[in-house]
Amino acid sequence: MTNLGIIGAGRIGKLHAESVAQRLPQAYVKLIADPLLNDETKEWAKKLGVGGTTKDYREILADPGIDAVLICSSTDTHAPISMETIAAGKHVFCEKPVSQDLGEILKVKEALQNSPVKYQVGFNRRFDHNFRAARTAIAEGQIGSQRIIKITSRDPGPPPISYIKSSGGMFMDMTIHDFDMLRYLAGCEAETVFVQAANLVDPAIGAAGDVDTAIITLTMKNGAIALIDNCREAAYGYDQRVEVLGSLGQVATENDTASTAVLSTAQGVCAEKPLHFFLERYMDSFVQEMREFVQAIENDTPVPVGIEDGLQSVVMAMAAERSLKEGRPVKV
């Protein structure tokens, strides 16, 4: 049994706590920490079977009975708490991004070099059944050498403006998942990034200093050309698809839906919309990434998504920001 401590009891912290309690019998949430802890959260944790709650995350770091820590707090705390957790000798699962500052990520990377601590970054989409199937086909050589990679990622609606202001921008907050997915599918790094973006969803997003619609083209080290299209709003729901064209064929994934039933009548052909948002679409992938994190601890094997993956995705996001600002391709 692997005992876990969770720092942060917001949406993602609660998601991980529930997935562990309900679907991972090999792990146990011993303690949850959140500075804004209230009676409602305490009651939720008690009903879930969590060992205890606290406002001070350092109680988790000081508890000798806790093997690993899930860092689900605000982004600005990820790197500092990572450093403290590594120093405490506990394994780390850190939600993305590790930091919006490259220097802080490099400090975490340096701290891990001479440490037995395992460090996994929360890019859950790598654990999705569709994208894993696509990656398997590519890795097995079924489509030959890669030529074109397309990633479509569109949200059903934009987040609140208050969130936009503190998110770090669309490339760091939303596209970062697609940058990681591109590296995962291609099996190599990007060489150049070029961005075209606009505010076509809500002018308030532009007033907050961000964009809401973007096309990102990239050249990869394996020679492939890649395209990511993002939009903060898709009227028909959460759109998550990939397509990879190779010399021997292509592999493509479609959206998950509530059912695959298609109704065809004289009035037209009707099918289900995509699942509403990331909680519905990616719940199984959140469970699987936590399962593999725990397995890496129990079996003393490498984690599937490490600090280098956390670093490279942020580098790509920064290159995208510079490309948009300067109106030119930027070398990664």
N, C-alpha and C positions, 0 to 999 in steps of 0.2 A: 504493500500500500504506500503510495506517494502522498504525503501531506502537503497541501498547498496553502499559501496565504495570498489573498487578493487585495491589492492596493487600488482603491477606486471603486465606488459602488454606484457609478452611473450606468448608462445603458449597456455599454460593452462589458463592464465588470459584472453586472447582473447576468448578462447573457452567458458568460463563461461559468459563473457560479452555478447557474441552472443546468447547463450542459454537463458539467462535472457531476453534479448531484443526481441528475436523472439518467445519464447515459454512460458514465465512466466509472464502473464499480472498482476499478484499480486505483482510483484517486479519491481524496477526501479534502474538502475545504475546511481547514481548521480555524482560520481567522480571516475576517474581512475588515479592512481599515478604510475610513473615509472621514476627512475633517468635518464634513457637513452631515455626519451621521445623525439620524433622527429616529423617533419611535417607530415610524412606519417601516424604515429600513431594517431596524432591529427585529421587528415582527416578521418581516419577509425572510430574513436570514434564519430565524428560529424555525419557521415552518419548513424551510428548505433543508434543515438538518445541519446547518453550518455550526461549527464548534463555538464561535464567539464573534463579537464585533468590538471595534475600538475606533477612536478618532485619531490615534497616533500610529502611523504606519511603522514606526521604529519598534513597536511591540512585536510585529511580525519578524523583523530582522533579528531581534534578540531571542526569539523562541527557538530553542534547540530542536524542538519536535517538528519544525517546518522545514521541508526539503527544498521547496521551490517557491518562487514568488511570481505572481502574474501582475505586471505593471499596467494598470488600466486607468491611470490618472490622466490629468491634462497633459498635453504634448510637452509643455515647457518643463515638466517635472520628470520626463522619461529618462533623460540622460543622467541627471544628478542622482535619482533613485537607483538607476542601474549601477552606478559606481558604488553606492553604498551597499547594494545587495551583493555585488561581486566581492566586495571587501568582507562581507559577512559570510562568504563561502556558500551562498545558496544559489541554486540554478535560477535562471531568469527566462520568463516569457514576457516580451515587451511589445505592446501594441505599436503600430506604425504611426508616424515616423519615429525613429529613435530620437531624433532632434531635427530642428530646422537649421541647425548650425553645424557645418561640417567639422569644425574643430571639436565640438562636443562628441560627435560620433567617433572621431578618431581617438579621443581619450578613452572611450568605452572599448574600442577595438584594442588599444594598447593594454588596457587593464586585463583583457581576456587572454592575452598572449601567453602569460605564465600562470594561468589559473585553470584549475580543473572544472570550473563552472561551465555549464552548458547555457548557451544564450540563443534563444529563438525569437525571431521577429514575426509579428502577426500579419503576414500576407496570406490570409485565409483562402484566397481564390485559387491558389496553387493546389488546394485540396478538394476542389470542386470536381465532381465526377465527369462533367463534360470536358473541362479543360485538361484533366489528367488523361482522358482518352485521346485527346488531340496530341498531347505531348508524347504519349506512348507511341502513337503512329509515326510521329516525326523521328523519335529516338531510334525506333526499329528500322528506319530507312524506307518505310512504306511509300512515302511521297517523293523520295529522292532528295536532291539538293534544293534548298529553299530559295524561292524567288520573290514572292510577295507575301507579306504578313499583314492582315487587316484585323484590327480590334475595334469593336463598337461598344461604347459604354455610355449609356444615357440614363439619367435619373428620371423618375416619374414627376418630380417637382423639385424646385430649389429649396435649400435650407433657409432658416430665418436669417435676416440680415445681420443680426447680432452674432450668429455663428460665422457668417461670411467674414466679418471683420476680424475674427480671431483665428481663422482656419489656416492661415498661411498662404492662401490663394488656391485656385482650382488645381493647379499643377501639383502642388504639395499635398493637397487634401484628397482630391478625387483621381486625377490622372496618375498619381503615384502607384495606384494599384495596377494600372495599365502598363506603366513602365516596367513594373516587376513581372507582369504577365508576358510582356514582350521578351524580356531576358529569359524567362522560363521556357517559352515556346522556341525561341531561336537557339537557345543553348550557348549564347555568346553575348558580348557587350555591344552597345551602340557606339558608332563613331561620330555621327553628326545628328543634330536635331534642328528642325525648322518648324516654326509655329505661325499659323494664321489664326487669329481669334477675334471675337467681337462680343458685344452685349446685345443679344437678340431676345432674351427671355424677360429680363427685368432691369430697367435703367438704374434702379437702386443698387443693384450689384455692382454696376460700373461706378456709381457714386461712392461705393465702399472700397473702390480700388481694385476690383477683381473683374474677371471675364466670366461668361457663362456658356460660351459656345466656342469650340476650337477644333481645328484640324492640325495634327502633328505628324510630320513626315520625318522618317529617320532612315539612315543607312546603317546596316549592321556589319560587324566584322566578318561575318560569313558571306558577305556580298548581297544579302537580301535587302530589299527595300520594304520599309514598314510604314503603315499608316494607322494612326489612332484617331477616331472621331469621338468627341465628347460633347454632351449638351446637358445642362442642368435640368432640362424639362423635356419629357416625351409624353405626349397626350395619351398614348396607348399603354404606358406602364414602363417598367424597369427593363431596359434593353441591354442584354449582355451576350455578345456573340463574338466568335473568332473565326478566321478563315486563313489557312496557310496553303499557298500554291507552291508546288515543287516540280521538279523535272519529270517525275513519274506519275503525278496526280495531285490531288489536294485533299485536305481534311478540313471540315467546317463543323461548327456547333450551332445549334439553334437555342432559342430561349426556352427555359422551363415554363410549363403552364400547369394549371390545376388539373387538366386532363388533356389527352391528345384527340378527343372527340371533335369531329368536324361535321357540322350540320349543313347539308346541301339541299336547297329547295328551289322552287321556281323564283323565289324572291332574292336568292343569292346564296353565297357560301359563307358560313360563319364559324369561327373558331375562338378558343379562349384567348384572352389577353395574357401577356407575360405575368408571372407572379409579381406582386405589388412592389416590393422593395427588398433591400439586402437581407433583412431578417428572415423573410420568407424564402428568398432565393438561395441564400447561402448558409442556412442553419446547419445543414449536414456537414458543410466544409468547416465551420467553426468547431464542431464536435471532433472531426477528424484531425484537425491541426493540433488540438489539445491532446488527443489520443496519442499522436505520434511524438509530441513533446514528452509526455509521460513515459512512453516506450523508450525514448532515447535516454532518459534518466535511469530507468530500470535495467536496460540492457547495456548501458555505457557505450552507446553508439552516437555518431554525429547527429545533430538536429538537422531537419530538412531545409530550414530557412535560417541562415545565420547572419552575423553582423555585417559581412561583406554585402549581402543582399540588401540589408537596410541602408548601407552606405551608398551603393550604386544607384538605387532608386531616387535618393535625395539629390545626388549629383545630376541625374537626368532631369529632375524637376527644376533644378537651378539653371541648367542649360536651356530649358524651355522658357523660363522667365526671361533670361537674357536675350534669347532669340526674338521673343515678342517685343521686348523693349527696343532692341536695336534693328529689328526688321531684316535679319540675316540668319543663315545657317550658323550654328555654333558647334564647335568640336567638343565632344564630351570629355 
